[in-house]
């Protein structure tokens, strides 16, 4: 097995930490946007209303996202049309699945 030069290892670690910091910053922004949406709209609406508001909030914050992205499912070499969709993909790296519920039940 070939040994990786020390400078390449250091560069790889630095890139990894940079990506980690970017993801941490992005997820913090996403959580902040979700909190803002919930503060503005409150509870009790349909998921579609929260998604529209979340998209608007991400746009206001200048954060790139895609919405309602098809998610393919392959089973034993065959693509199945199951209609799965990802609510939001933010910054090309964070999947956000929105949920609207009446209450959060305790764990059983």
Biopython code that builds the backbone (N, CA, C, O; Angstrom):
import numpy as np
from Bio.PDB.StructureBuilder import StructureBuilder

atoms = [
    (1, "UNK", "N", (0.837, -1.179, 0.000)),
    (1, "UNK", "CA", (0.000, 0.000, 0.000)),
    (1, "UNK", "C", (0.885, 1.247, 0.000)),
    (1, "UNK", "O", (1.801, 1.351, 0.816)),
    (2, "UNK", "N", (0.626, 2.179, -0.893)),
    (2, "UNK", "CA", (1.436, 3.385, -1.006)),
    (2, "UNK", "C", (1.148, 4.322, 0.157)),
    (2, "UNK", "O", (0.009, 4.466, 0.602)),
    (3, "UNK", "N", (2.207, 4.949, 0.632)),
    (3, "UNK", "CA", (2.055, 5.893, 1.741)),
    (3, "UNK", "C", (1.693, 7.263, 1.186)),
    (3, "UNK", "O", (2.234, 7.695, 0.168)),
    (4, "UNK", "N", (0.788, 7.931, 1.854)),
    (4, "UNK", "CA", (0.368, 9.271, 1.426)),
    (4, "UNK", "C", (1.355, 10.280, 2.011)),
    (4, "UNK", "O", (1.624, 10.257, 3.213)),
    (5, "UNK", "N", (1.901, 11.171, 1.164)),
    (5, "UNK", "CA", (2.841, 12.173, 1.689)),
    (5, "UNK", "C", (2.195, 13.022, 2.773)),
    (5, "UNK", "O", (0.992, 13.278, 2.735)),
    (6, "UNK", "N", (2.997, 13.455, 3.738)),
    (6, "UNK", "CA", (2.499, 14.228, 4.881)),
    (6, "UNK", "C", (1.780, 15.502, 4.434)),
    (6, "UNK", "O", (0.758, 15.867, 5.015)),
    (7, "UNK", "N", (2.300, 16.181, 3.411)),
    (7, "UNK", "CA", (1.649, 17.420, 2.963)),
    (7, "UNK", "C", (0.256, 17.133, 2.402)),
    (7, "UNK", "O", (-0.663, 17.929, 2.593)),
    (8, "UNK", "N", (0.096, 16.002, 1.712)),
    (8, "UNK", "CA", (-1.224, 15.629, 1.179)),
    (8, "UNK", "C", (-2.174, 15.304, 2.319)),
    (8, "UNK", "O", (-3.357, 15.638, 2.258)),
    (9, "UNK", "N", (-1.658, 14.648, 3.368)),
    (9, "UNK", "CA", (-2.497, 14.333, 4.529)),
    (9, "UNK", "C", (-2.958, 15.610, 5.213)),
    (9, "UNK", "O", (-4.128, 15.739, 5.572)),
    (10, "UNK", "N", (-2.041, 16.553, 5.395)),
    (10, "UNK", "CA", (-2.376, 17.826, 6.044)),
    (10, "UNK", "C", (-3.397, 18.585, 5.203)),
    (10, "UNK", "O", (-4.353, 19.149, 5.735)),
    (11, "UNK", "N", (-3.189, 18.595, 3.886)),
    (11, "UNK", "CA", (-4.124, 19.275, 2.980)),
    (11, "UNK", "C", (-5.508, 18.627, 3.050)),
    (11, "UNK", "O", (-6.521, 19.325, 3.071)),
    (12, "UNK", "N", (-5.550, 17.301, 3.085)),
    (12, "UNK", "CA", (-6.815, 16.571, 3.180)),
    (12, "UNK", "C", (-7.538, 16.894, 4.476)),
    (12, "UNK", "O", (-8.751, 17.102, 4.478)),
    (13, "UNK", "N", (-6.802, 16.939, 5.576)),
    (13, "UNK", "CA", (-7.396, 17.277, 6.880)),
    (13, "UNK", "C", (-7.933, 18.700, 6.854)),
    (13, "UNK", "O", (-9.035, 18.957, 7.339)),
    (14, "UNK", "N", (-7.169, 19.620, 6.296)),
    (14, "UNK", "CA", (-7.600, 21.018, 6.223)),
    (14, "UNK", "C", (-8.877, 21.153, 5.402)),
    (14, "UNK", "O", (-9.788, 21.890, 5.779)),
    (15, "UNK", "N", (-8.941, 20.427, 4.257)),
    (15, "UNK", "CA", (-10.142, 20.472, 3.421)),
    (15, "UNK", "C", (-11.332, 19.881, 4.167)),
    (15, "UNK", "O", (-12.449, 20.393, 4.080)),
    (16, "UNK", "N", (-11.088, 18.818, 4.887)),
    (16, "UNK", "CA", (-12.147, 18.159, 5.664)),
    (16, "UNK", "C", (-12.684, 19.101, 6.732)),
    (16, "UNK", "O", (-13.897, 19.204, 6.916)),
    (17, "UNK", "N", (-11.798, 19.783, 7.432)),
    (17, "UNK", "CA", (-12.223, 20.733, 8.466)),
    (17, "UNK", "C", (-12.961, 21.909, 7.847)),
    (17, "UNK", "O", (-13.931, 22.406, 8.420)),
    (18, "UNK", "N", (-12.505, 22.364, 6.665)),
    (18, "UNK", "CA", (-13.172, 23.465, 5.974)),
    (18, "UNK", "C", (-14.590, 23.065, 5.596)),
    (18, "UNK", "O", (-15.532, 23.828, 5.812)),
    (19, "UNK", "N", (-14.747, 21.850, 5.023)),
    (19, "UNK", "CA", (-16.078, 21.362, 4.670)),
    (19, "UNK", "C", (-16.952, 21.218, 5.904)),
    (19, "UNK", "O", (-18.139, 21.544, 5.877)),
    (20, "UNK", "N", (-16.358, 20.729, 6.988)),
    (20, "UNK", "CA", (-17.103, 20.562, 8.232)),
    (20, "UNK", "C", (-17.601, 21.911, 8.745)),
    (20, "UNK", "O", (-18.746, 22.030, 9.183)),
    (21, "UNK", "N", (-16.737, 22.927, 8.690)),
    (21, "UNK", "CA", (-17.138, 24.273, 9.118)),
    (21, "UNK", "C", (-18.234, 24.831, 8.219)),
    (21, "UNK", "O", (-19.162, 25.482, 8.699)),
    (22, "UNK", "N", (-18.130, 24.578, 6.908)),
    (22, "UNK", "CA", (-19.172, 25.033, 5.978)),
    (22, "UNK", "C", (-20.505, 24.357, 6.277)),
    (22, "UNK", "O", (-21.545, 25.015, 6.299)),
    (23, "UNK", "N", (-20.478, 23.044, 6.508)),
    (23, "UNK", "CA", (-21.707, 22.316, 6.822)),
    (23, "UNK", "C", (-22.300, 22.805, 8.132)),
    (23, "UNK", "O", (-23.515, 22.964, 8.246)),
    (24, "UNK", "N", (-21.448, 23.044, 9.119)),
    (24, "UNK", "CA", (-21.916, 23.532, 10.418)),
    (24, "UNK", "C", (-22.573, 24.905, 10.257)),
    (24, "UNK", "O", (-23.636, 25.168, 10.820)),
    (25, "UNK", "N", (-21.929, 25.763, 9.489)),
    (25, "UNK", "CA", (-22.471, 27.101, 9.243)),
    (25, "UNK", "C", (-23.792, 27.028, 8.476)),
    (25, "UNK", "O", (-24.748, 27.729, 8.806)),
    (26, "UNK", "N", (-23.837, 26.181, 7.458)),
    (26, "UNK", "CA", (-25.050, 26.044, 6.650)),
    (26, "UNK", "C", (-26.193, 25.468, 7.480)),
    (26, "UNK", "O", (-27.314, 25.973, 7.414)),
    (27, "UNK", "N", (-25.932, 24.428, 8.255)),
    (27, "UNK", "CA", (-27.002, 23.848, 9.069)),
    (27, "UNK", "C", (-27.485, 24.839, 10.122)),
    (27, "UNK", "O", (-28.667, 24.854, 10.465)),
    (28, "UNK", "N", (-26.587, 25.654, 10.628)),
    (28, "UNK", "CA", (-26.993, 26.701, 11.571)),
    (28, "UNK", "C", (-27.933, 27.697, 10.899)),
    (28, "UNK", "O", (-28.931, 28.111, 11.489)),
    (29, "UNK", "N", (-27.615, 28.078, 9.666)),
    (29, "UNK", "CA", (-28.475, 28.992, 8.905)),
    (29, "UNK", "C", (-29.840, 28.361, 8.617)),
    (29, "UNK", "O", (-30.866, 29.037, 8.696)),
    (30, "UNK", "N", (-29.851, 27.080, 8.287)),
    (30, "UNK", "CA", (-31.112, 26.373, 8.005)),
    (30, "UNK", "C", (-31.979, 26.327, 9.250)),
    (30, "UNK", "O", (-33.180, 26.592, 9.187)),
    (31, "UNK", "N", (-31.376, 25.994, 10.377)),
    (31, "UNK", "CA", (-32.133, 25.948, 11.637)),
    (31, "UNK", "C", (-32.668, 27.332, 11.985)),
    (31, "UNK", "O", (-33.811, 27.465, 12.424)),
    (32, "UNK", "N", (-31.851, 28.356, 11.790)),
    (32, "UNK", "CA", (-32.305, 29.727, 12.043)),
    (32, "UNK", "C", (-33.482, 30.109, 11.161)),
    (32, "UNK", "O", (-34.422, 30.764, 11.612)),
    (33, "UNK", "N", (-33.427, 29.697, 9.904)),
    (33, "UNK", "CA", (-34.534, 29.982, 8.978)),
    (33, "UNK", "C", (-35.799, 29.263, 9.418)),
    (33, "UNK", "O", (-36.888, 29.837, 9.387)),
    (34, "UNK", "N", (-35.656, 27.995, 9.831)),
    (34, "UNK", "CA", (-36.824, 27.222, 10.281)),
    (34, "UNK", "C", (-37.437, 27.840, 11.535)),
    (34, "UNK", "O", (-38.659, 27.898, 11.666)),
    (35, "UNK", "N", (-36.602, 28.293, 12.444)),
    (35, "UNK", "CA", (-37.109, 28.941, 13.667)),
    (35, "UNK", "C", (-37.851, 30.227, 13.304)),
    (35, "UNK", "O", (-38.907, 30.515, 13.868)),
    (36, "UNK", "N", (-37.306, 30.993, 12.373)),
    (36, "UNK", "CA", (-37.966, 32.234, 11.933)),
    (36, "UNK", "C", (-39.329, 31.938, 11.318)),
    (36, "UNK", "O", (-40.301, 32.640, 11.595)),
    (37, "UNK", "N", (-39.403, 30.906, 10.485)),
    (37, "UNK", "CA", (-40.679, 30.526, 9.867)),
    (37, "UNK", "C", (-41.687, 30.143, 10.942)),
    (37, "UNK", "O", (-42.843, 30.561, 10.891)),
    (38, "UNK", "N", (-41.252, 29.356, 11.906)),
    (38, "UNK", "CA", (-42.174, 28.922, 12.957)),
    (38, "UNK", "C", (-42.620, 30.093, 13.829)),
    (38, "UNK", "O", (-43.783, 30.160, 14.226)),
    (39, "UNK", "N", (-41.715, 31.007, 14.127)),
    (39, "UNK", "CA", (-42.083, 32.202, 14.910)),
    (39, "UNK", "C", (-43.114, 33.049, 14.159)),
    (39, "UNK", "O", (-44.065, 33.560, 14.750)),
    (40, "UNK", "N", (-42.907, 33.188, 12.845)),
    (40, "UNK", "CA", (-43.799, 34.041, 12.048)),
    (40, "UNK", "C", (-45.163, 33.406, 11.826)),
    (40, "UNK", "O", (-46.183, 34.093, 11.885)),
    (41, "UNK", "N", (-45.193, 32.098, 11.571)),
    (41, "UNK", "CA", (-46.458, 31.443, 11.222)),
    (41, "UNK", "C", (-47.126, 30.729, 12.394)),
    (41, "UNK", "O", (-48.348, 30.579, 12.421)),
    (42, "UNK", "N", (-46.328, 30.294, 13.355)),
    (42, "UNK", "CA", (-46.891, 29.537, 14.473)),
    (42, "UNK", "C", (-47.272, 28.131, 14.046)),
    (42, "UNK", "O", (-47.035, 27.732, 12.906)),
    (43, "UNK", "N", (-47.860, 27.387, 14.962)),
    (43, "UNK", "CA", (-48.230, 25.997, 14.667)),
    (43, "UNK", "C", (-49.574, 25.889, 13.959)),
    (43, "UNK", "O", (-50.328, 26.858, 13.875)),
    (44, "UNK", "N", (-49.861, 24.681, 13.448)),
    (44, "UNK", "CA", (-51.201, 24.382, 12.960)),
    (44, "UNK", "C", (-51.435, 24.434, 11.474)),
    (44, "UNK", "O", (-52.546, 24.158, 11.022)),
    (45, "UNK", "N", (-50.419, 24.781, 10.690)),
    (45, "UNK", "CA", (-50.617, 24.868, 9.245)),
    (45, "UNK", "C", (-50.202, 23.562, 8.568)),
    (45, "UNK", "O", (-49.599, 22.688, 9.190)),
    (46, "UNK", "N", (-50.532, 23.448, 7.304)),
    (46, "UNK", "CA", (-50.114, 22.287, 6.520)),
    (46, "UNK", "C", (-48.632, 22.380, 6.189)),
    (46, "UNK", "O", (-48.045, 23.461, 6.162)),
    (47, "UNK", "N", (-48.048, 21.217, 5.939)),
    (47, "UNK", "CA", (-46.628, 21.159, 5.591)),
    (47, "UNK", "C", (-46.315, 22.033, 4.379)),
    (47, "UNK", "O", (-45.260, 22.665, 4.329)),
    (48, "UNK", "N", (-47.211, 22.074, 3.414)),
    (48, "UNK", "CA", (-46.980, 22.859, 2.194)),
    (48, "UNK", "C", (-46.822, 24.353, 2.497)),
    (48, "UNK", "O", (-46.051, 25.042, 1.830)),
    (49, "UNK", "N", (-47.547, 24.850, 3.495)),
    (49, "UNK", "CA", (-47.418, 26.260, 3.882)),
    (49, "UNK", "C", (-46.048, 26.531, 4.492)),
    (49, "UNK", "O", (-45.411, 27.539, 4.184)),
    (50, "UNK", "N", (-45.599, 25.625, 5.358)),
    (50, "UNK", "CA", (-44.282, 25.795, 5.955)),
    (50, "UNK", "C", (-43.180, 25.677, 4.908)),
    (50, "UNK", "O", (-42.167, 26.371, 4.992)),
    (51, "UNK", "N", (-43.372, 24.802, 3.924)),
    (51, "UNK", "CA", (-42.365, 24.663, 2.877)),
    (51, "UNK", "C", (-42.275, 25.938, 2.047)),
    (51, "UNK", "O", (-41.175, 26.398, 1.740)),
    (52, "UNK", "N", (-43.397, 26.506, 1.688)),
    (52, "UNK", "CA", (-43.387, 27.747, 0.911)),
    (52, "UNK", "C", (-42.698, 28.868, 1.698)),
    (52, "UNK", "O", (-41.915, 29.639, 1.144)),
    (53, "UNK", "N", (-43.001, 28.944, 2.987)),
    (53, "UNK", "CA", (-42.388, 29.971, 3.828)),
    (53, "UNK", "C", (-40.890, 29.716, 4.011)),
    (53, "UNK", "O", (-40.092, 30.653, 4.023)),
    (54, "UNK", "N", (-40.519, 28.455, 4.151)),
    (54, "UNK", "CA", (-39.104, 28.107, 4.312)),
    (54, "UNK", "C", (-38.326, 28.465, 3.052)),
    (54, "UNK", "O", (-37.212, 28.982, 3.135)),
    (55, "UNK", "N", (-38.905, 28.194, 1.895)),
    (55, "UNK", "CA", (-38.257, 28.561, 0.638)),
    (55, "UNK", "C", (-38.076, 30.068, 0.546)),
    (55, "UNK", "O", (-37.028, 30.551, 0.116)),
    (56, "UNK", "N", (-39.089, 30.799, 0.948)),
    (56, "UNK", "CA", (-38.998, 32.264, 0.933)),
    (56, "UNK", "C", (-37.903, 32.742, 1.887)),
    (56, "UNK", "O", (-37.121, 33.631, 1.549)),
    (57, "UNK", "N", (-37.854, 32.151, 3.074)),
    (57, "UNK", "CA", (-36.852, 32.557, 4.070)),
    (57, "UNK", "C", (-35.437, 32.233, 3.589)),
    (57, "UNK", "O", (-34.527, 33.042, 3.770)),
    (58, "UNK", "N", (-35.242, 31.070, 2.984)),
    (58, "UNK", "CA", (-33.921, 30.729, 2.446)),
    (58, "UNK", "C", (-33.529, 31.705, 1.340)),
    (58, "UNK", "O", (-32.370, 32.108, 1.244)),
    (59, "UNK", "N", (-34.505, 32.087, 0.498)),
    (59, "UNK", "CA", (-34.234, 33.058, -0.571)),
    (59, "UNK", "C", (-33.831, 34.412, 0.009)),
    (59, "UNK", "O", (-32.885, 35.041, -0.465)),
    (60, "UNK", "N", (-34.548, 34.853, 1.028)),
    (60, "UNK", "CA", (-34.222, 36.130, 1.684)),
    (60, "UNK", "C", (-32.796, 36.104, 2.218)),
    (60, "UNK", "O", (-32.077, 37.101, 2.148)),
    (61, "UNK", "N", (-32.393, 34.952, 2.752)),
    (61, "UNK", "CA", (-31.053, 34.817, 3.328)),
    (61, "UNK", "C", (-29.977, 34.532, 2.272)),
    (61, "UNK", "O", (-28.800, 34.400, 2.607)),
    (62, "UNK", "N", (-30.375, 34.438, 1.011)),
    (62, "UNK", "CA", (-29.416, 34.205, -0.063)),
    (62, "UNK", "C", (-28.824, 32.809, -0.076)),
    (62, "UNK", "O", (-27.695, 32.605, -0.521)),
    (63, "UNK", "N", (-29.599, 31.845, 0.418)),
    (63, "UNK", "CA", (-29.127, 30.460, 0.484)),
    (63, "UNK", "C", (-29.733, 29.683, -0.680)),
    (63, "UNK", "O", (-30.951, 29.669, -0.860)),
    (64, "UNK", "N", (-28.877, 29.040, -1.466)),
    (64, "UNK", "CA", (-29.357, 28.273, -2.625)),
    (64, "UNK", "C", (-30.013, 26.970, -2.175)),
    (64, "UNK", "O", (-29.572, 26.328, -1.222)),
    (65, "UNK", "N", (-31.079, 26.598, -2.886)),
    (65, "UNK", "CA", (-31.778, 25.356, -2.556)),
    (65, "UNK", "C", (-32.540, 24.860, -3.771)),
    (65, "UNK", "O", (-32.829, 25.613, -4.700)),
    (66, "UNK", "N", (-32.857, 23.576, -3.740)),
    (66, "UNK", "CA", (-33.760, 22.957, -4.700)),
    (66, "UNK", "C", (-34.929, 22.417, -3.904)),
    (66, "UNK", "O", (-34.760, 22.013, -2.753)),
    (67, "UNK", "N", (-36.116, 22.404, -4.499)),
    (67, "UNK", "CA", (-37.274, 21.871, -3.772)),
    (67, "UNK", "C", (-37.976, 20.785, -4.564)),
    (67, "UNK", "O", (-37.962, 20.776, -5.795)),
    (68, "UNK", "N", (-38.594, 19.866, -3.823)),
    (68, "UNK", "CA", (-39.338, 18.743, -4.400)),
    (68, "UNK", "C", (-38.515, 18.007, -5.461)),
    (68, "UNK", "O", (-38.919, 17.897, -6.618)),
    (69, "UNK", "N", (-37.360, 17.513, -5.040)),
    (69, "UNK", "CA", (-36.433, 16.816, -5.928)),
    (69, "UNK", "C", (-36.787, 15.325, -5.944)),
    (69, "UNK", "O", (-36.899, 14.695, -4.892)),
    (70, "UNK", "N", (-36.963, 14.770, -7.147)),
    (70, "UNK", "CA", (-37.243, 13.334, -7.271)),
    (70, "UNK", "C", (-36.106, 12.528, -6.667)),
    (70, "UNK", "O", (-34.932, 12.836, -6.873)),
    (71, "UNK", "N", (-36.468, 11.488, -5.916)),
    (71, "UNK", "CA", (-35.475, 10.595, -5.333)),
    (71, "UNK", "C", (-35.701, 9.201, -5.891)),
    (71, "UNK", "O", (-36.671, 8.532, -5.534)),
    (72, "UNK", "N", (-34.803, 8.762, -6.769)),
    (72, "UNK", "CA", (-34.984, 7.451, -7.391)),
    (72, "UNK", "C", (-34.778, 6.316, -6.391)),
    (72, "UNK", "O", (-34.035, 6.451, -5.419)),
    (73, "UNK", "N", (-35.440, 5.216, -6.646)),
    (73, "UNK", "CA", (-35.290, 4.018, -5.831)),
    (73, "UNK", "C", (-35.029, 2.851, -6.769)),
    (73, "UNK", "O", (-35.800, 2.593, -7.693)),
    (74, "UNK", "N", (-33.931, 2.153, -6.518)),
    (74, "UNK", "CA", (-33.566, 1.013, -7.339)),
    (74, "UNK", "C", (-33.627, -0.234, -6.478)),
    (74, "UNK", "O", (-33.103, -0.262, -5.364)),
    (75, "UNK", "N", (-34.271, -1.261, -7.004)),
    (75, "UNK", "CA", (-34.371, -2.531, -6.286)),
    (75, "UNK", "C", (-33.938, -3.652, -7.218)),
    (75, "UNK", "O", (-34.572, -3.911, -8.240)),
    (76, "UNK", "N", (-32.855, -4.305, -6.849)),
    (76, "UNK", "CA", (-32.304, -5.418, -7.629)),
    (76, "UNK", "C", (-32.168, -5.071, -9.105)),
    (76, "UNK", "O", (-32.548, -5.836, -9.992)),
    (77, "UNK", "N", (-31.599, -3.869, -9.333)),
    (77, "UNK", "CA", (-31.302, -3.460, -10.699)),
    (77, "UNK", "C", (-32.453, -2.833, -11.460)),
    (77, "UNK", "O", (-32.290, -2.449, -12.618)),
    (78, "UNK", "N", (-33.618, -2.722, -10.830)),
    (78, "UNK", "CA", (-34.777, -2.135, -11.503)),
    (78, "UNK", "C", (-35.137, -0.822, -10.809)),
    (78, "UNK", "O", (-35.281, -0.776, -9.588)),
    (79, "UNK", "N", (-35.283, 0.243, -11.599)),
    (79, "UNK", "CA", (-35.724, 1.513, -11.039)),
    (79, "UNK", "C", (-37.223, 1.463, -10.790)),
    (79, "UNK", "O", (-38.009, 1.174, -11.693)),
    (80, "UNK", "N", (-37.606, 1.748, -9.555)),
    (80, "UNK", "CA", (-39.018, 1.728, -9.176)),
    (80, "UNK", "C", (-39.551, 3.150, -9.119)),
    (80, "UNK", "O", (-38.884, 4.044, -8.597)),
    (81, "UNK", "N", (-40.733, 3.363, -9.647)),
    (81, "UNK", "CA", (-41.370, 4.675, -9.601)),
    (81, "UNK", "C", (-42.257, 4.727, -8.365)),
    (81, "UNK", "O", (-43.443, 4.402, -8.419)),
    (82, "UNK", "N", (-41.660, 5.143, -7.251)),
    (82, "UNK", "CA", (-42.397, 5.177, -5.982)),
    (82, "UNK", "C", (-42.881, 6.579, -5.621)),
    (82, "UNK", "O", (-43.621, 6.756, -4.654)),
    (83, "UNK", "N", (-42.466, 7.555, -6.390)),
    (83, "UNK", "CA", (-42.917, 8.913, -6.125)),
    (83, "UNK", "C", (-42.231, 9.583, -4.943)),
    (83, "UNK", "O", (-42.746, 10.567, -4.412)),
    (84, "UNK", "N", (-41.070, 9.064, -4.518)),
    (84, "UNK", "CA", (-40.356, 9.719, -3.419)),
    (84, "UNK", "C", (-39.814, 11.062, -3.876)),
    (84, "UNK", "O", (-39.289, 11.196, -4.981)),
    (85, "UNK", "N", (-39.953, 12.062, -2.996)),
    (85, "UNK", "CA", (-39.448, 13.390, -3.290)),
    (85, "UNK", "C", (-38.773, 13.943, -2.040)),
    (85, "UNK", "O", (-39.245, 13.749, -0.920)),
    (86, "UNK", "N", (-37.668, 14.627, -2.256)),
    (86, "UNK", "CA", (-36.961, 15.304, -1.172)),
    (86, "UNK", "C", (-37.526, 16.711, -1.086)),
    (86, "UNK", "O", (-37.577, 17.420, -2.090)),
    (87, "UNK", "N", (-37.953, 17.123, 0.105)),
    (87, "UNK", "CA", (-38.541, 18.459, 0.257)),
    (87, "UNK", "C", (-37.568, 19.552, -0.188)),
    (87, "UNK", "O", (-37.895, 20.357, -1.060)),
    (88, "UNK", "N", (-36.374, 19.581, 0.408)),
    (88, "UNK", "CA", (-35.387, 20.602, 0.066)),
    (88, "UNK", "C", (-33.985, 20.009, 0.072)),
    (88, "UNK", "O", (-33.653, 19.190, 0.930)),
    (89, "UNK", "N", (-33.175, 20.419, -0.874)),
    (89, "UNK", "CA", (-31.739, 20.171, -0.822)),
    (89, "UNK", "C", (-31.107, 21.556, -0.755)),
    (89, "UNK", "O", (-31.210, 22.342, -1.697)),
    (90, "UNK", "N", (-30.458, 21.845, 0.358)),
    (90, "UNK", "CA", (-29.930, 23.177, 0.611)),
    (90, "UNK", "C", (-28.411, 23.177, 0.403)),
    (90, "UNK", "O", (-27.696, 22.313, 0.909)),
    (91, "UNK", "N", (-27.947, 24.164, -0.352)),
    (91, "UNK", "CA", (-26.513, 24.295, -0.581)),
    (91, "UNK", "C", (-25.884, 23.082, -1.232)),
    (91, "UNK", "O", (-24.692, 22.836, -1.046)),
    (92, "UNK", "N", (-26.643, 22.326, -1.980)),
    (92, "UNK", "CA", (-26.181, 21.117, -2.680)),
    (92, "UNK", "C", (-25.647, 20.033, -1.756)),
    (92, "UNK", "O", (-25.003, 19.091, -2.220)),
    (93, "UNK", "N", (-25.909, 20.152, -0.432)),
    (93, "UNK", "CA", (-25.318, 19.143, 0.453)),
    (93, "UNK", "C", (-26.166, 18.782, 1.676)),
    (93, "UNK", "O", (-25.852, 17.806, 2.358)),
    (94, "UNK", "N", (-27.217, 19.525, 1.974)),
    (94, "UNK", "CA", (-28.032, 19.229, 3.153)),
    (94, "UNK", "C", (-29.459, 18.922, 2.710)),
    (94, "UNK", "O", (-30.103, 19.733, 2.045)),
    (95, "UNK", "N", (-29.941, 17.740, 3.089)),
    (95, "UNK", "CA", (-31.318, 17.355, 2.795)),
    (95, "UNK", "C", (-32.190, 17.810, 3.952)),
    (95, "UNK", "O", (-31.903, 17.504, 5.109)),
    (96, "UNK", "N", (-33.260, 18.546, 3.640)),
    (96, "UNK", "CA", (-34.205, 19.014, 4.657)),
    (96, "UNK", "C", (-35.560, 18.388, 4.348)),
    (96, "UNK", "O", (-36.126, 18.599, 3.276)),
    (97, "UNK", "N", (-36.057, 17.635, 5.278)),
    (97, "UNK", "CA", (-37.369, 17.004, 5.148)),
    (97, "UNK", "C", (-38.281, 17.686, 6.161)),
    (97, "UNK", "O", (-38.086, 17.543, 7.368)),
    (98, "UNK", "N", (-39.260, 18.414, 5.682)),
    (98, "UNK", "CA", (-40.148, 19.181, 6.554)),
    (98, "UNK", "C", (-41.299, 18.309, 7.050)),
    (98, "UNK", "O", (-41.793, 17.447, 6.323)),
    (99, "UNK", "N", (-41.713, 18.537, 8.273)),
    (99, "UNK", "CA", (-42.844, 17.818, 8.855)),
    (99, "UNK", "C", (-43.696, 18.797, 9.647)),
    (99, "UNK", "O", (-43.181, 19.689, 10.321)),
    (100, "UNK", "N", (-44.996, 18.616, 9.555)),
    (100, "UNK", "CA", (-45.944, 19.394, 10.352)),
    (100, "UNK", "C", (-46.770, 18.391, 11.160)),
    (100, "UNK", "O", (-47.437, 17.528, 10.588)),
    (101, "UNK", "N", (-46.724, 18.504, 12.478)),
    (101, "UNK", "CA", (-47.441, 17.571, 13.350)),
    (101, "UNK", "C", (-48.212, 18.347, 14.408)),
    (101, "UNK", "O", (-47.867, 19.482, 14.737)),
    (102, "UNK", "N", (-49.248, 17.729, 14.930)),
    (102, "UNK", "CA", (-50.028, 18.345, 16.006)),
    (102, "UNK", "C", (-49.228, 18.400, 17.299)),
    (102, "UNK", "O", (-49.212, 19.417, 17.992)),
    (103, "UNK", "N", (-48.561, 17.284, 17.613)),
    (103, "UNK", "CA", (-47.750, 17.233, 18.820)),
    (103, "UNK", "C", (-46.696, 16.145, 18.668)),
    (103, "UNK", "O", (-46.842, 15.218, 17.870)),
    (104, "UNK", "N", (-45.646, 16.279, 19.442)),
    (104, "UNK", "CA", (-44.594, 15.277, 19.442)),
    (104, "UNK", "C", (-44.845, 14.374, 20.645)),
    (104, "UNK", "O", (-44.835, 14.815, 21.794)),
    (105, "UNK", "N", (-45.070, 13.103, 20.347)),
    (105, "UNK", "CA", (-45.365, 12.144, 21.404)),
    (105, "UNK", "C", (-44.081, 11.684, 22.090)),
    (105, "UNK", "O", (-43.024, 11.625, 21.462)),
    (106, "UNK", "N", (-44.174, 11.359, 23.376)),
    (106, "UNK", "CA", (-42.978, 10.829, 24.066)),
    (106, "UNK", "C", (-42.614, 9.455, 23.510)),
    (106, "UNK", "O", (-43.455, 8.758, 22.942)),
    (107, "UNK", "N", (-41.379, 9.086, 23.679)),
    (107, "UNK", "CA", (-40.931, 7.763, 23.223)),
    (107, "UNK", "C", (-41.601, 6.696, 24.062)),
    (107, "UNK", "O", (-41.839, 6.872, 25.257)),
    (108, "UNK", "N", (-41.898, 5.583, 23.408)),
    (108, "UNK", "CA", (-42.561, 4.481, 24.117)),
    (108, "UNK", "C", (-41.565, 3.658, 24.892)),
    (108, "UNK", "O", (-41.943, 2.688, 25.549)),
]
sb = StructureBuilder()
sb.init_structure("model")
sb.init_model(0)
sb.init_chain("A")
sb.init_seg("    ")
for serial, (resi, resn, name, xyz) in enumerate(atoms, 1):
    if name == "N":
        sb.init_residue(resn, " ", resi, " ")
    sb.init_atom(name, np.array(xyz, "f"), 0.0, 1.0, " ", f" {name:<3s}", serial, name[0])
structure = sb.get_structure()
